[in-house]
Every structure is written in C-alpha cells, then in structure tokens.
Amino acid sequence: MEHQLDINGKSFFVRDEGTGPVLVLVHGFPLDHTMWREQVEGLSNCCRVLSIDLRGFGKSTGPVDGISMKDFADDVAEILTELNIEEPVTFCGLSMGGYIAWQFWEHHRDRLSKLILCDTKAIGDDDAGKETREKVAQRVLQSGPEFLTAIMSGKLFAKRTLEEKSEIVNKVLQVIRNTLGESVAAASRAMAARPDFTNRLSEIDVPTLVIVGAEDAISTVEEMQSIANGIPQATIEIIPNAGHMAPLEAPEATNSAIRSFL
C-alpha cells in the first residue's frame, strides 16, 4: 500500500507493507525510500514496514530551507500520528537517517520501542567537514546533483558491489540525479549543523541494533563499534561484503540481523 499524506503544508510519501509491530525505515542522503526495497520485501511478513520519503526527497514535498535533523524527526512523528499509529515503533535509520534517529529518540521517546542504526555516526562534523558540506550545498544549487554521483559512488559501496552489482549502483545513482538541488543543499547544511551525540550515547534507554558494512569507508566498523559500546543495550552486526549501503548490498544478512533483533 502507498500513502501520500498531506500534513500542515507538506506532503509525504510512505510505502506501508505488512502487519504487526511497526518498523520505520528512514533513508540516507541524498536518497529516498527505494533504498529499503529489500527490507520491505523481506521483513513485511513479520512486521508492518513503513518506508518514508523525507521532506523534499523522492515523492515528498514541503519547505526545506533551514530544515534541521529535528525537523525531519518531527515529520516522522507527524506521519505516525496521521496513520493512527499509537504504539511505540522501531526506528531504523541509515547514515543521515541515523542522525534523525538521535533526534527522534530525544524528542519523541514515547513513540520509540527500539533503535536500529545503520552505517551512521554519533560525532558531529568538524570545521573541515562543515566547510565541505557548505561547498556541496553551493555547488548543487548552481549545477544540480549530477556531480555527487561521481563523488559518492566509490564511498557508498563495497568493491564487490561496484564490480558485480552494477544494477544496484546505477539505481542509487539515478535517485541522486533525480533529487531536487534545493533539498540536497538543505540536507547538507542540516547535517553540518547537527549536534554531536557522542556524549549522549549512554542515555539511550532502548534496545539498539547497530549494523555496519564491513567495508564501510564513511562510517567505519571501528566507529560503529564505539557507538555500540556507548549504548547500554546495544548489539552490533557487521555485514560482510558490504559498504555504506549495507541493507541494499547484502539484504539477506541485514534482514536476518533485523529479524533476530525484532
């Protein structure tokens, strides 16, 4: 089932499959809900899977200028309200989706039962990182997102994926090409402004699954292990032959880890 939800001047696309405990899937930058297609197919027999297009991405629309990670988290809460979902959910976010997960925990704790953090970071950007994100924002506003496909392809995927699964790679790169420049710029600036969450990890009071591709060059195994070590009820699953896009690169291993955790 697909929803197009009109909420307070915004319109959100949500794919809604299965029944049972609710699993909310929140995509990374600058992607959309389709990065979760293998999880929707593989997990909707054990839970109700909601894959969301964030504001300004995919088929979701709304004002993006000055948006923050908290705004994205608030949007997810509004979507749950609109769908009449009152029970606490499992929130699963990849990369930028993980940054949103921190905010969802902080501001919507009553709606959260479990966390799944895929290939993400707790630490905030340093000055160099913020400068890079601002350069991305300015360039994408000037010339569109095409340049990102060359920059990101080698970072998002493991070597084996790039060599043997070109269809997966090409679909992701096409999503990037199709994303509005204004949304990419706004999200890039929002990530630069996100708070450092490293010193808050010990406060996370829900069961948490940390998933990382063994070859992730953006959120390394070591970095993800430190996140898992910092959260009292966390376990970590390292996915072989996968990079930053582990759920898409190695769906069977990722789905098995998620299913066991749920």
N, C-alpha and C positions, 0 to 999 in steps of 0.2 A: 504494500500500500504506500502511496505517496501523498504527502500533505504539502500544501502551500498555505502557510499560516500568516495572516495579516494581523500584526500586533503593534499598536502605537506608532504607526507610520513606517513600520518595517515589514518586510515580507520574507518569511523563512521557508526554505525547502527542507523537508525531513522525509527520509525513507524509513518506513516503520514496518518491520517484519517480525513474525513470531509472537509467542505469548509467554508469560511467566515473568520472573524478575527482570527489571529494566536495565539494559546496558546501553549507555550513551557513548557514542563514538565521535570524537572531535578531531578534525583533520589538522595537518601541519600547514606550514607556509610554503608557497602560496597556492595551495591545492584546494580540493573540495571533497565532498562525501564519497566520491567514487574510489578513493584510495582504500576504502574499507570494504570493497565489494566481496572479498574472500571471507571476511569476518561475518558479513551479513548472511552470506550463503551457508557458512559453516557453523554458525552459532545460533541461528534463529530457530533451531529445533530444541534448544534448551533454555532460551530466554527471549524476551522482547528486545529486539535490537533497533535502536534509533541512530541512524547516521545523518548528521546535520551538516548543511552548508552554513558556515559562519556568515555573518553580515558582510555583504559586499563580495562574497565568493560563490562560485557556482551559480545556483539559481536563487540565491538570497540577495535581497536588496535593502538599502537603508543608508542613512548618512554615516559616512566613515571618517570624516575629517575630525582629527583629535581623539579618535577612539583609543581605548585602553584595553589591557587584558581583563580588567574587572568588567568593563562594558560587555565584552564577549561572554564572560561568565554569567552576567546578569541576563543576557539574551537567552542562554541555555535554560536558566531558571524560568524565564517567561514562557519559553516553549513548553516546558514540563507543565506549567500551570494551564496553558492553552489546551494541552492534550489531556487535562484532568488526571495527571499522574501525581498522586499524593505520597506514595510510598518512597522511601529513600532509594536512590539509584546507585549503580556502579558507573563511575565516570572514568572513561578511558580516553586519554589524550596523547597524541604523538607530537613531539617537538614543540611547536607553538601551542598545540593542544594541551601539552603538559604545563606550559606557563599559565594557561587558562585554568587548568585543574587546580593549581595552587590557589587561585583567586576564588574558584568555586568552593573549595574547602573552607577558605577564610570567611567568605560572605554568605554561603548557603549550606553551612554544615548540617542543618536539619534535613536537607534533601539528599544527603550523601550517606551511603552504606559502605562502599568500598572504593578504592582508587586503583587504577591501572595506569602506570606511567611508562610510555614507550619512547625510547630514544629521545630524551629531553634533558634539560638542565635545571638545577636549582639556583646556580650562581647567576648574578646579573651580568650585563655587558660591562667590560672595562671601557676606558675612553676610546681606545682604538676600535673596539667593536661598535660603539655608538657612532663613531665617525663613519665607519663602513656602512652601517645601516642608513645613515643620512645620505650618503653618496648613492646608494641603491635607490632610495626614495626619489631623489632628484633626477636620476637618470631615467627611471621608469616613467616619470611624469613627462619627460622630454621625448622619449623614444619608444615607450611601450616595454612589455616584459620579455621580448624575444631574447635579449642578451642574457637573461637569467638562465636560459636553458643550457647555454654553454658553460656557465659558471657552476651550475648546480648538479648537472648530470653525474659528474665524477665524484661528487661529495655525497649524493643521496644513496648511491647503490654500491653493493659489493662488486668486486671484479668479475665474479662468476655471473652475476646478474647482467652486467653490461655485455658480457661475451655471449651468453646463452639465452637471455630472455629479453630480446630487443623489443618485443611487443609490449611488455610491461613498461619498459623505459620510455618508449615512444608515446604511450598513452599518458603517462605522467607529464612528459614534456609538453604535450598538446594541451593539457589542463593549464599549465603555466602560461602558455601562449594566449589562451583564451581568457585569462583573468584580467579584470579591469586594472589599468595602471594606478588609478586613484586608490583602489583597495590595497594593492601591493604596497604602495608608498605609505599609506596609513598604518598598515600592519607592521611594516618595517620600523616605522617610528615608534609604534606602540611597544614592540619588542625591545627597542633600545631603552625605553623609559620604564620597563618592568622592574619591580623591586627584586632585590637579591633575597632568595628564600632559604639560603643555606642554614642560617641560624634559627630557622623556624621548623626544620625537619623533625626535631624531637617532639614537637607539639602535635604532629599528625596522629590522630587518635582513631584511625580506621584501618582495617586490614588493607594492605597495599601490595600490589604486584608490580615489580619493576622488570621491564622487558627491554633487552638491548641486542641489536645485531652484533655478532662477534667482530665484524669488520667495520663497525660504525666509526667514521672519521670525524664526525661532528660531535656526537655525544658518545665518548669512548666507553668501553667496558669499565675502565677504572673509575671514570666519573660517575657512571650509573651505579657501580658498586658502592661508591661513597654515599650516594643518595639512599640506597637500600640500607646501608649501615646506620644511617642517621635517623631512619624512621622506625619506631619501636616494633611495629607489627608487619614489617616488610620482608618479602622474599624476592629473589632475583632469578630471572630466567635468561640465559644467554643463548641466542638463536644462531646456530652455525650457518655459514654461507649466506649471511645477510648483512646489509649495511644499515643506513639510517632509516630505510623504509622496510624494516623487518616484517611488519604484518602483510605487506604486499609481496615481498621477495620470498618469504618462507611461511606461507599461510598455514600449512599443516602443523608445523611446530608451534607457531604463535597461537593458533586456535586451541591446540592441545593444552598449552600452558594456561590460557584464559579459562578454558572449560574446567580444568582441575581447580583453579583458584575460585571460580564461582561456585 
